[in-house]
Amino acid sequence: MIQVQGERQGHHRPKSWKKVEKILQDLPWVDLVRFDGQAFSAPKNGVKGSPRDLDDGRKVLWLHLHDSDQVHIAVSIETTGQTPEHLQVAATQLRERLGRIF
């Protein structure tokens, strides 16, 4: 499930968001995607593992999409994986798919 602002409120969203949203919807290990201000610490147009896991032990990735200082978004991606290996595989897979866009 992707919980990000609706179209009318999404004026700060990068042009690449629709493509990224489609990628996230197609990945079976993505459980929930939502805005997260802390995810701005991920590299611009990049992915980073969150330092904190969810309460049930699942892993979280941060994604920061950046077109300009006015047009950017940061989201947390809750995964279905519970081990560091799952997080590594998920991050690698997401980076490969994002690499086709950027």
Secondary structure, DSSP 8 states (H G I E B T S, - for coil): -EE---GGG-TTS-TTHHHHHHHHHH-TTEEEEEE-GGGGGS-TTEEEE-SS--TTS--EEEEEEESSSSSEEEEEEEES--SHHHHHHHHHHHHHHHHTT-
